[in-house]
């Protein structure tokens, strides 16, 4: 005979009233951004593509300022272009050469606005950082120094949401037959390319 207390099963209404230790509130959960970045990085490398990240630069981003354009920089994070690459939950860190000079790069994951394959542009864009959404939010402070120790100019303010235009751009196989111009007859010889030897 079994000794000990047995507990009656809880009803659905009782379960609803009790907090579940395994369930997390959406506000308490971690960001999906670092996981998506790692997944797309792996997808790029598995398929032989070159992973690029687009980064919105501010004081928290450690990159060569002379390569920042319009407050953004695009970084090649492929195995061949980096060393000691770490795709963490909070930061992306690696060493890379810019103009032949080795540099330590550190990018907060929240500043990454896109990751994509250089060869075909496939990837993912992320919501812009919060400071880009604030009206009148400025870019970098004018007191920053570039790698040579000289003061770097300020980055222009990001455009407001009203100034931005978002549009869909069709990819190669996505155009409908009605949108394509009519094609002429296929080239002679079955359409197979040929080379002609010239001496």
Buried (B, 14 or more C-beta within 10 A) or exposed (E): EEEEEEEEEEEEEEEEEEEEEEEEEEEEEEEEBBEBBBEBBEBBBEEEBBBBBBBBBBEEBBBBBEBBEEBBBEBEBBEEBBEEBEBEEEBBBBEBEBEEEEBEBEBBBBBBBBBBBBEEEEBEEBEBBEBBEEEEBBBBEEEEEBBEEEEBEBBEEBEEEEEEEEEEEEEEEEEEEEEEEEEEEEEEEEEEEEEEEEE
